[in-house]
Amino acid sequence: MKVFLLCSLNDENYRRPCFEFFKSLSEAHQSVIDYIANDIKDDKYGADREIKYVMDISFPKNRRMRIDYSYGNEHFLVFEVFEIQVSDGDFLCIFHHAYDGVGFCIEKIGTFEECRNQMLDSAAQTANDFDIDITDDDVFEVNEGDSCVDTGEEWHMCNVVQFKVNEIMQNDEEKTKSDKSDSAELNKNVHKYDAEIYEELRDYMYGSIPGYGSSSDHVETSLEEIIKDIDASPKHEIFKNLCNYHGIAPSTVEYLYESIWGKPKDKTVGYFLEKKSIN
């Protein structure tokens, strides 16, 4: 099945990346937004924040999104989302490096033995490339499900993690049932877009995200009100408001959409909403 893997790493725990699986790119993206929103609300460092959507998402393979979030003097988090094909119970060998930049790469999907062997091969290759003594525990460490090699300039690490389909299904079962029920009732009348479009726009444009166009005393807008508002708005206004809400240049959003669905031959105003509705 197709799932989206969210990999994240902060400046304080280079050896402890986080991995989460999602059913859609929008859910993975929303998870990042929620994390940043909560961090802004906590205001731990009382400093300016910067959120950067990285334009070059063609490498590594299958990467669909990268978001760099920085705050305080030298604090940061890196989020990368990968589109992958996995089966329930599959293992993944995920490589990442840190210090000289941060980046992830999925090296292997298969059994635990296959992924652990890939981890061992990766560590051995790094040791060979940088002429590292594998008997020196201070610079070369391999465990059951993770490895770390100190190249002298940065760390090269691998983690073996397992995908379990129930972990991404059970968390949103109740939400899905509720949303489908509400959407079915509200879409008995003819609307511009499919129910999925309204639900995603609700997350992207009407959520309580301090610092992105909504105040701290934000009152949640009902799905029915959102549908009425969207149906009454021209397509290009929806797109512009979506960009303004998140403080992102329209060209950046278009680039991300085109990276996923491809660049249309005849792009028109509101194309992306129409394309998503068709899909």
Phi and psi in degrees as GROMACS dihedral restraints (atoms count N, CA, C in turn):
[ dihedral_restraints ]
;  ai    aj    ak    al  type     phi  dphi    fc
    3     4     5     6     1   -86.1    20    10
    4     5     6     7     1   126.0    20    10
    6     7     8     9     1  -135.8    20    10
    7     8     9    10     1   169.0    20    10
    9    10    11    12     1  -120.5    20    10
   10    11    12    13     1   124.1    20    10
   12    13    14    15     1   -99.3    20    10
   13    14    15    16     1   121.0    20    10
   15    16    17    18     1   -98.2    20    10
   16    17    18    19     1   118.1    20    10
   18    19    20    21     1  -108.2    20    10
   19    20    21    22     1   135.7    20    10
   21    22    23    24     1  -141.5    20    10
   22    23    24    25     1   150.3    20    10
   24    25    26    27     1  -150.9    20    10
   25    26    27    28     1   136.7    20    10
   27    28    29    30     1  -109.2    20    10
   28    29    30    31     1   175.7    20    10
   30    31    32    33     1   -76.3    20    10
   31    32    33    34     1   -13.1    20    10
   33    34    35    36     1   -97.4    20    10
   34    35    36    37     1   -20.7    20    10
   36    37    38    39     1  -133.1    20    10
   37    38    39    40     1    71.2    20    10
   39    40    41    42     1   -60.9    20    10
   40    41    42    43     1   -28.3    20    10
   42    43    44    45     1   -96.0    20    10
   43    44    45    46     1     6.2    20    10
   45    46    47    48     1  -128.7    20    10
   46    47    48    49     1    69.8    20    10
   48    49    50    51     1   -70.6    20    10
   49    50    51    52     1   161.1    20    10
   51    52    53    54     1  -114.0    20    10
   52    53    54    55     1   141.6    20    10
   54    55    56    57     1  -130.3    20    10
   55    56    57    58     1   130.4    20    10
   57    58    59    60     1  -137.2    20    10
   58    59    60    61     1   144.4    20    10
   60    61    62    63     1  -108.2    20    10
   61    62    63    64     1   141.2    20    10
   63    64    65    66     1  -135.7    20    10
   64    65    66    67     1   156.6    20    10
   66    67    68    69     1   -79.4    20    10
   67    68    69    70     1   -21.7    20    10
   69    70    71    72     1  -143.3    20    10
   70    71    72    73     1   159.6    20    10
   72    73    74    75     1   -65.1    20    10
   73    74    75    76     1   -37.0    20    10
   75    76    77    78     1   -64.8    20    10
   76    77    78    79     1   -35.7    20    10
   78    79    80    81     1   -68.2    20    10
   79    80    81    82     1   -40.3    20    10
   81    82    83    84     1   -64.8    20    10
   82    83    84    85     1   -42.3    20    10
   84    85    86    87     1   -62.4    20    10
   85    86    87    88     1   -42.9    20    10
   87    88    89    90     1   -63.9    20    10
   88    89    90    91     1   -35.5    20    10
   90    91    92    93     1   -61.3    20    10
   91    92    93    94     1   -40.6    20    10
   93    94    95    96     1   -65.1    20    10
   94    95    96    97     1   -44.8    20    10
   96    97    98    99     1   -60.2    20    10
   97    98    99   100     1   -43.8    20    10
   99   100   101   102     1   -62.5    20    10
  100   101   102   103     1   -41.6    20    10
  102   103   104   105     1   -61.9    20    10
  103   104   105   106     1   -47.6    20    10
  105   106   107   108     1   -64.3    20    10
  106   107   108   109     1   -40.5    20    10
  108   109   110   111     1   -60.7    20    10
  109   110   111   112     1   -44.1    20    10
  111   112   113   114     1   -65.2    20    10
  112   113   114   115     1   -37.0    20    10
  114   115   116   117     1   -66.2    20    10
  115   116   117   118     1   -40.6    20    10
  117   118   119   120     1   -65.0    20    10
  118   119   120   121     1   -39.1    20    10
  120   121   122   123     1   -64.6    20    10
  121   122   123   124     1   -39.5    20    10
  123   124   125   126     1   -68.3    20    10
  124   125   126   127     1   -32.4    20    10
  126   127   128   129     1    50.5    20    10
  127   128   129   130     1    49.3    20    10
  129   130   131   132     1   -62.2    20    10
  130   131   132   133     1   -38.5    20    10
  132   133   134   135     1  -104.2    20    10
  133   134   135   136     1    -8.8    20    10
  135   136   137   138     1    56.4    20    10
  136   137   138   139     1    40.1    20    10
  138   139   140   141     1  -132.1    20    10
  139   140   141   142     1   167.7    20    10
  141   142   143   144     1   -66.1    20    10
  142   143   144   145     1   147.3    20    10
  144   145   146   147     1  -113.9    20    10
  145   146   147   148     1   153.3    20    10
  147   148   149   150     1  -135.3    20    10
  148   149   150   151     1   131.0    20    10
  150   151   152   153     1  -119.1    20    10
  151   152   153   154     1   124.8    20    10
  153   154   155   156     1  -125.5    20    10
  154   155   156   157     1   120.9    20    10
  156   157   158   159     1   -87.9    20    10
  157   158   159   160     1   114.8    20    10
  159   160   161   162     1   -75.5    20    10
  160   161   162   163     1   128.2    20    10
  162   163   164   165     1   -73.2    20    10
  163   164   165   166     1   -40.9    20    10
  165   166   167   168     1   -79.9    20    10
  166   167   168   169     1    97.0    20    10
  168   169   170   171     1  -113.9    20    10
  169   170   171   172     1    17.7    20    10
  171   172   173   174     1   -80.6    20    10
  172   173   174   175     1   -19.1    20    10
  174   175   176   177     1  -137.3    20    10
  175   176   177   178     1   137.5    20    10
  177   178   179   180     1   -73.6    20    10
  178   179   180   181     1   172.4    20    10
  180   181   182   183     1   -56.9    20    10
  181   182   183   184     1   139.6    20    10
  183   184   185   186     1    72.7    20    10
  184   185   186   187     1     3.7    20    10
  186   187   188   189     1   -74.1    20    10
  187   188   189   190     1   130.4    20    10
  189   190   191   192     1  -110.8    20    10
  190   191   192   193     1   -16.8    20    10
  192   193   194   195     1  -162.7    20    10
  193   194   195   196     1   142.8    20    10
  195   196   197   198     1  -138.2    20    10
  196   197   198   199     1   132.1    20    10
  198   199   200   201     1  -128.7    20    10
  199   200   201   202     1   123.5    20    10
  201   202   203   204     1  -102.9    20    10
  202   203   204   205     1   122.9    20    10
  204   205   206   207     1  -119.2    20    10
  205   206   207   208     1   119.3    20    10
  207   208   209   210     1  -121.6    20    10
  208   209   210   211     1   149.0    20    10
  210   211   212   213     1  -159.5    20    10
  211   212   213   214     1   160.2    20    10
  213   214   215   216     1    64.6    20    10
  214   215   216   217     1  -158.3    20    10
  216   217   218   219     1   -75.2    20    10
  217   218   219   220     1   -53.7    20    10
  219   220   221   222     1  -133.5    20    10
  220   221   222   223     1    19.8    20    10
  222   223   224   225     1   -89.3    20    10
  223   224   225   226     1   143.9    20    10
  225   226   227   228     1  -158.7    20    10
  226   227   228   229     1   161.5    20    10
  228   229   230   231     1  -134.8    20    10
  229   230   231   232     1   142.5    20    10
  231   232   233   234     1  -116.8    20    10
  232   233   234   235     1   130.5    20    10
  234   235   236   237     1  -120.7    20    10
  235   236   237   238     1   129.9    20    10
  237   238   239   240     1  -131.6    20    10
  238   239   240   241     1   137.1    20    10
  240   241   242   243     1  -116.6    20    10
  241   242   243   244     1   129.4    20    10
  243   244   245   246     1  -117.6    20    10
  244   245   246   247     1   139.6    20    10
  246   247   248   249     1   -93.9    20    10
  247   248   249   250     1   122.8    20    10
  249   250   251   252     1  -135.8    20    10
  250   251   252   253     1   160.3    20    10
  252   253   254   255     1  -110.3    20    10
  253   254   255   256     1   116.8    20    10
  255   256   257   258     1  -138.4    20    10
  256   257   258   259     1   162.9    20    10
  258   259   260   261     1  -114.2    20    10
  259   260   261   262     1   157.3    20    10
  261   262   263   264     1   -56.8    20    10
  262   263   264   265     1   127.3    20    10
  264   265   266   267     1    94.0    20    10
  265   266   267   268     1    -8.0    20    10
  267   268   269   270     1   -63.4    20    10
  268   269   270   271     1   152.6    20    10
  270   271   272   273     1  -108.4    20    10
  271   272   273   274     1   155.6    20    10
  273   274   275   276     1  -129.6    20    10
  274   275   276   277     1   138.9    20    10
  276   277   278   279     1  -101.8    20    10
  277   278   279   280     1   113.1    20    10
  279   280   281   282     1  -113.8    20    10
  280   281   282   283     1   121.0    20    10
  282   283   284   285     1   -93.7    20    10
  283   284   285   286     1   143.9    20    10
  285   286   287   288     1  -148.7    20    10
  286   287   288   289     1   153.6    20    10
  288   289   290   291     1  -124.4    20    10
  289   290   291   292     1   157.6    20    10
  291   292   293   294     1  -152.0    20    10
  292   293   294   295     1   156.1    20    10
  294   295   296   297     1   100.7    20    10
  295   296   297   298     1   -63.1    20    10
  297   298   299   300     1   -89.5    20    10
  298   299   300   301     1    67.0    20    10
  300   301   302   303     1    83.3    20    10
  301   302   303   304     1   172.0    20    10
  303   304   305   306     1  -133.9    20    10
  304   305   306   307     1   135.5    20    10
  306   307   308   309     1  -162.6    20    10
  307   308   309   310     1   151.8    20    10
  309   310   311   312     1  -115.3    20    10
  310   311   312   313     1   160.5    20    10
  312   313   314   315     1  -157.7    20    10
  313   314   315   316     1   133.3    20    10
  315   316   317   318     1   -89.4    20    10
  316   317   318   319     1   112.7    20    10
  318   319   320   321     1   -91.5    20    10
  319   320   321   322     1   -27.2    20    10
  321   322   323   324     1  -159.4    20    10
  322   323   324   325     1   141.7    20    10
  324   325   326   327     1  -127.0    20    10
  325   326   327   328     1   126.1    20    10
  327   328   329   330     1   174.5    20    10
  328   329   330   331     1  -143.5    20    10
  330   331   332   333     1   -80.1    20    10
  331   332   333   334     1   169.6    20    10
  333   334   335   336     1   -61.9    20    10
  334   335   336   337     1   -42.0    20    10
  336   337   338   339     1   -62.8    20    10
  337   338   339   340     1   -42.7    20    10
  339   340   341   342     1   -63.6    20    10
  340   341   342   343     1   -42.4    20    10
  342   343   344   345     1   -72.1    20    10
  343   344   345   346     1   -37.1    20    10
  345   346   347   348     1   -67.8    20    10
  346   347   348   349     1   -38.1    20    10
  348   349   350   351     1   -63.3    20    10
  349   350   351   352     1   -38.1    20    10
  351   352   353   354     1   -64.1    20    10
  352   353   354   355     1   -39.8    20    10
  354   355   356   357     1   -60.7    20    10
  355   356   357   358     1   -43.7    20    10
  357   358   359   360     1   -64.5    20    10
  358   359   360   361     1   -42.5    20    10
  360   361   362   363     1   -63.4    20    10
  361   362   363   364     1   -40.1    20    10
  363   364   365   366     1   -64.9    20    10
  364   365   366   367     1   -43.9    20    10
  366   367   368   369     1   -63.9    20    10
  367   368   369   370     1   -42.0    20    10
  369   370   371   372     1   -64.7    20    10
  370   371   372   373     1   -38.5    20    10
  372   373   374   375     1   -65.4    20    10
  373   374   375   376     1   -41.2    20    10
  375   376   377   378     1   -62.7    20    10
  376   377   378   379     1   -43.3    20    10
  378   379   380   381     1   -61.2    20    10
  379   380   381   382     1   -39.4    20    10
  381   382   383   384     1   -68.7    20    10
  382   383   384   385     1   -41.6    20    10
  384   385   386   387     1   -64.5    20    10
  385   386   387   388     1   -34.4    20    10
  387   388   389   390     1  -109.5    20    10
  388   389   390   391     1    12.2    20    10
  390   391   392   393     1    53.8    20    10
  391   392   393   394     1    54.9    20    10
  393   394   395   396     1  -102.7    20    10
  394   395   396   397     1   138.2    20    10
  396   397   398   399     1   -77.5    20    10
  397   398   399   400     1   112.5    20    10
  399   400   401   402     1   -73.1    20    10
  400   401   402   403     1    -8.7    20    10
  402   403   404   405     1   -89.2    20    10
  403   404   405   406     1    -6.0    20    10
  405   406   407   408     1   -89.0    20    10
  406   407   408   409     1   103.0    20    10
  408   409   410   411     1   -64.2    20    10
  409   410   411   412     1   -18.7    20    10
  411   412   413   414     1   -73.4    20    10
  412   413   414   415     1   -23.7    20    10
  414   415   416   417     1  -122.7    20    10
  415   416   417   418     1   -11.8    20    10
  417   418   419   420     1  -135.2    20    10
  418   419   420   421     1   114.1    20    10
  420   421   422   423     1  -135.7    20    10
  421   422   423   424     1   127.0    20    10
  423   424   425   426     1  -129.6    20    10
  424   425   426   427     1   124.5    20    10
  426   427   428   429     1  -115.5    20    10
  427   428   429   430     1  -170.9    20    10
  429   430   431   432     1   -62.8    20    10
  430   431   432   433     1   -43.4    20    10
  432   433   434   435     1  -127.5    20    10
  433   434   435   436     1    12.5    20    10
  435   436   437   438     1  -155.7    20    10
  436   437   438   439     1   159.4    20    10
  438   439   440   441     1  -143.3    20    10
  439   440   441   442     1   157.8    20    10
  441   442   443   444     1  -150.3    20    10
  442   443   444   445     1   126.0    20    10
  444   445   446   447     1  -123.9    20    10
  445   446   447   448     1   124.4    20    10
  447   448   449   450     1   -90.0    20    10
  448   449   450   451     1   111.8    20    10
  450   451   452   453     1   -83.0    20    10
  451   452   453   454     1    -7.7    20    10
  453   454   455   456     1   100.8    20    10
  454   455   456   457     1   -23.6    20    10
  456   457   458   459     1  -113.9    20    10
  457   458   459   460     1   -31.6    20    10
  459   460   461   462     1  -160.6    20    10
  460   461   462   463     1   179.6    20    10
  462   463   464   465     1  -103.8    20    10
  463   464   465   466     1   139.2    20    10
  465   466   467   468     1  -113.3    20    10
  466   467   468   469     1   123.9    20    10
  468   469   470   471     1  -133.2    20    10
  469   470   471   472     1   153.4    20    10
  471   472   473   474     1  -133.4    20    10
  472   473   474   475     1   145.1    20    10
  474   475   476   477     1  -129.7    20    10
  475   476   477   478     1   140.1    20    10
  477   478   479   480     1  -104.9    20    10
  478   479   480   481     1   118.4    20    10
  480   481   482   483     1  -126.9    20    10
  481   482   483   484     1   157.0    20    10
  483   484   485   486     1  -111.5    20    10
  484   485   486   487     1   140.2    20    10
  486   487   488   489     1   -94.1    20    10
  487   488   489   490     1   128.0    20    10
  489   490   491   492     1  -125.6    20    10
  490   491   492   493     1   115.9    20    10
  492   493   494   495     1   -61.3    20    10
  493   494   495   496     1   -32.5    20    10
  495   496   497   498     1   -65.0    20    10
  496   497   498   499     1   -23.1    20    10
  498   499   500   501     1   -71.2    20    10
  499   500   501   502     1   -27.8    20    10
  501   502   503   504     1   -97.0    20    10
  502   503   504   505     1   -11.9    20    10
  504   505   506   507     1   -91.5    20    10
  505   506   507   508     1   -44.4    20    10
  507   508   509   510     1   -70.6    20    10
  508   509   510   511     1   -30.7    20    10
  510   511   512   513     1   -66.4    20    10
  511   512   513   514     1   -29.0    20    10
  513   514   515   516     1  -114.3    20    10
  514   515   516   517     1    13.5    20    10
  516   517   518   519     1   -61.0    20    10
  517   518   519   520     1   -48.7    20    10
  519   520   521   522     1   -66.7    20    10
  520   521   522   523     1   -40.6    20    10
  522   523   524   525     1   -63.9    20    10
  523   524   525   526     1   -41.7    20    10
  525   526   527   528     1   -63.6    20    10
  526   527   528   529     1   -44.7    20    10
  528   529   530   531     1   -61.1    20    10
  529   530   531   532     1   -43.5    20    10
  531   532   533   534     1   -65.9    20    10
  532   533   534   535     1   -45.9    20    10
  534   535   536   537     1   -64.2    20    10
  535   536   537   538     1   -41.4    20    10
  537   538   539   540     1   -65.6    20    10
  538   539   540   541     1   -38.7    20    10
  540   541   542   543     1   -64.3    20    10
  541   542   543   544     1   -47.0    20    10
  543   544   545   546     1   -63.8    20    10
  544   545   546   547     1   -42.5    20    10
  546   547   548   549     1   -68.0    20    10
  547   548   549   550     1   -40.2    20    10
  549   550   551   552     1   -62.1    20    10
  550   551   552   553     1   -41.7    20    10
  552   553   554   555     1   -67.0    20    10
  553   554   555   556     1   -43.6    20    10
  555   556   557   558     1   -74.4    20    10
  556   557   558   559     1   -22.5    20    10
  558   559   560   561     1   -99.9    20    10
  559   560   561   562     1    18.3    20    10
  561   562   563   564     1   -63.3    20    10
  562   563   564   565     1   -34.8    20    10
  564   565   566   567     1   -84.2    20    10
  565   566   567   568     1   163.5    20    10
  567   568   569   570     1   -77.5    20    10
  568   569   570   571     1   129.0    20    10
  570   571   572   573     1  -123.2    20    10
  571   572   573   574     1   169.6    20    10
  573   574   575   576     1   -65.9    20    10
  574   575   576   577     1   -39.3    20    10
  576   577   578   579     1  -128.5    20    10
  577   578   579   580     1   169.1    20    10
  579   580   581   582     1   -68.9    20    10
  580   581   582   583     1   161.6    20    10
  582   583   584   585     1   -57.8    20    10
  583   584   585   586     1   -36.3    20    10
  585   586   587   588     1   -59.3    20    10
  586   587   588   589     1   -36.0    20    10
  588   589   590   591     1   -63.3    20    10
  589   590   591   592     1   -46.5    20    10
  591   592   593   594     1   -64.0    20    10
  592   593   594   595     1   -39.4    20    10
  594   595   596   597     1   -65.2    20    10
  595   596   597   598     1   -40.8    20    10
  597   598   599   600     1   -70.7    20    10
  598   599   600   601     1   -39.8    20    10
  600   601   602   603     1   -66.7    20    10
  601   602   603   604     1   -30.9    20    10
  603   604   605   606     1   -62.0    20    10
  604   605   606   607     1   -43.1    20    10
  606   607   608   609     1   -67.3    20    10
  607   608   609   610     1   -40.2    20    10
  609   610   611   612     1   -81.5    20    10
  610   611   612   613     1   -29.9    20    10
  612   613   614   615     1  -117.1    20    10
  613   614   615   616     1   -18.8    20    10
  615   616   617   618     1  -120.8    20    10
  616   617   618   619     1     4.8    20    10
  618   619   620   621     1   -76.8    20    10
  619   620   621   622     1   163.7    20    10
  621   622   623   624     1   -86.3    20    10
  622   623   624   625     1    96.3    20    10
  624   625   626   627     1  -125.0    20    10
  625   626   627   628     1    91.8    20    10
  627   628   629   630     1   -53.4    20    10
  628   629   630   631     1   134.9    20    10
  630   631   632   633     1    91.2    20    10
  631   632   633   634     1    -5.2    20    10
  633   634   635   636     1  -126.0    20    10
  634   635   636   637     1    40.9    20    10
  636   637   638   639     1   101.5    20    10
  637   638   639   640     1    -0.5    20    10
  639   640   641   642     1  -129.0    20    10
  640   641   642   643     1   148.7    20    10
  642   643   644   645     1   -87.2    20    10
  643   644   645   646     1   169.5    20    10
  645   646   647   648     1   -68.7    20    10
  646   647   648   649     1   -19.4    20    10
  648   649   650   651     1   -99.4    20    10
  649   650   651   652     1    30.3    20    10
  651   652   653   654     1   -56.5    20    10
  652   653   654   655     1   136.7    20    10
  654   655   656   657     1  -109.3    20    10
  655   656   657   658     1   126.7    20    10
  657   658   659   660     1   -62.8    20    10
  658   659   660   661     1   136.2    20    10
  660   661   662   663     1   -90.3    20    10
  661   662   663   664     1   135.8    20    10
  663   664   665   666     1   -70.1    20    10
  664   665   666   667     1   156.1    20    10
  666   667   668   669     1   -62.5    20    10
  667   668   669   670     1   -36.3    20    10
  669   670   671   672     1   -62.6    20    10
  670   671   672   673     1   -43.2    20    10
  672   673   674   675     1   -65.5    20    10
  673   674   675   676     1   -38.6    20    10
  675   676   677   678     1   -63.8    20    10
  676   677   678   679     1   -43.6    20    10
  678   679   680   681     1   -60.9    20    10
  679   680   681   682     1   -44.1    20    10
  681   682   683   684     1   -62.3    20    10
  682   683   684   685     1   -42.0    20    10
  684   685   686   687     1   -65.1    20    10
  685   686   687   688     1   -44.9    20    10
  687   688   689   690     1   -68.2    20    10
  688   689   690   691     1   -41.7    20    10
  690   691   692   693     1   -62.4    20    10
  691   692   693   694     1   -29.3    20    10
  693   694   695   696     1   -86.2    20    10
  694   695   696   697     1    -6.1    20    10
  696   697   698   699     1  -104.2    20    10
  697   698   699   700     1   139.7    20    10
  699   700   701   702     1   -62.0    20    10
  700   701   702   703     1   151.3    20    10
  702   703   704   705     1   -57.1    20    10
  703   704   705   706     1   -42.0    20    10
  705   706   707   708     1   -68.6    20    10
  706   707   708   709     1   -27.1    20    10
  708   709   710   711     1   -71.3    20    10
  709   710   711   712     1   -37.6    20    10
  711   712   713   714     1   -62.0    20    10
  712   713   714   715     1   -46.0    20    10
  714   715   716   717     1   -62.7    20    10
  715   716   717   718     1   -43.5    20    10
  717   718   719   720     1   -65.4    20    10
  718   719   720   721     1   -43.0    20    10
  720   721   722   723     1   -65.3    20    10
  721   722   723   724     1   -36.4    20    10
  723   724   725   726     1   -61.1    20    10
  724   725   726   727     1   -43.9    20    10
  726   727   728   729     1   -66.4    20    10
  727   728   729   730     1   -46.0    20    10
  729   730   731   732     1   -62.4    20    10
  730   731   732   733     1   -38.4    20    10
  732   733   734   735     1   -60.4    20    10
  733   734   735   736     1   -38.6    20    10
  735   736   737   738     1   -97.5    20    10
  736   737   738   739     1     2.3    20    10
  738   739   740   741     1    65.2    20    10
  739   740   741   742     1    33.4    20    10
  741   742   743   744     1  -116.3    20    10
  742   743   744   745     1   138.6    20    10
  744   745   746   747     1   -63.7    20    10
  745   746   747   748     1   137.5    20    10
  747   748   749   750     1   -52.8    20    10
  748   749   750   751     1   -35.6    20    10
  750   751   752   753     1   -62.7    20    10
  751   752   753   754     1   -33.7    20    10
  753   754   755   756     1   -67.2    20    10
  754   755   756   757     1   -44.3    20    10
  756   757   758   759     1   -63.4    20    10
  757   758   759   760     1   -43.4    20    10
  759   760   761   762     1   -60.7    20    10
  760   761   762   763     1   -39.4    20    10
  762   763   764   765     1   -63.2    20    10
  763   764   765   766     1   -43.2    20    10
  765   766   767   768     1   -63.9    20    10
  766   767   768   769     1   -42.6    20    10
  768   769   770   771     1   -65.5    20    10
  769   770   771   772     1   -42.7    20    10
  771   772   773   774     1   -66.7    20    10
  772   773   774   775     1   -30.3    20    10
  774   775   776   777     1   -67.6    20    10
  775   776   777   778     1   -27.0    20    10
  777   778   779   780     1   -90.2    20    10
  778   779   780   781     1   -49.4    20    10
  780   781   782   783     1  -104.2    20    10
  781   782   783   784     1    -4.9    20    10
  783   784   785   786     1    91.5    20    10
  784   785   786   787     1   156.5    20    10
  786   787   788   789     1   -84.1    20    10
  787   788   789   790     1   125.4    20    10
  789   790   791   792     1   -70.3    20    10
  790   791   792   793     1   150.6    20    10
  792   793   794   795     1   -69.8    20    10
  793   794   795   796     1   -41.5    20    10
  795   796   797   798     1  -122.8    20    10
  796   797   798   799     1    85.8    20    10
  798   799   800   801     1   -74.7    20    10
  799   800   801   802     1   132.3    20    10
  801   802   803   804     1  -125.8    20    10
  802   803   804   805     1   166.4    20    10
  804   805   806   807     1   -59.5    20    10
  805   806   807   808     1   128.2    20    10
  807   808   809   810     1    81.7    20    10
  808   809   810   811     1    11.9    20    10
  810   811   812   813     1   -56.1    20    10
  811   812   813   814     1   -44.4    20    10
  813   814   815   816     1   -65.9    20    10
  814   815   816   817     1   -35.5    20    10
  816   817   818   819     1   -67.9    20    10
  817   818   819   820     1   -41.2    20    10
  819   820   821   822     1   -65.0    20    10
  820   821   822   823     1   -42.8    20    10
  822   823   824   825     1   -61.8    20    10
  823   824   825   826     1   -45.3    20    10
  825   826   827   828     1   -64.6    20    10
  826   827   828   829     1   -36.2    20    10
  828   829   830   831     1   -66.5    20    10
  829   830   831   832     1   -38.6    20    10
  831   832   833   834     1   -66.4    20    10
  832   833   834   835     1   -43.1    20    10
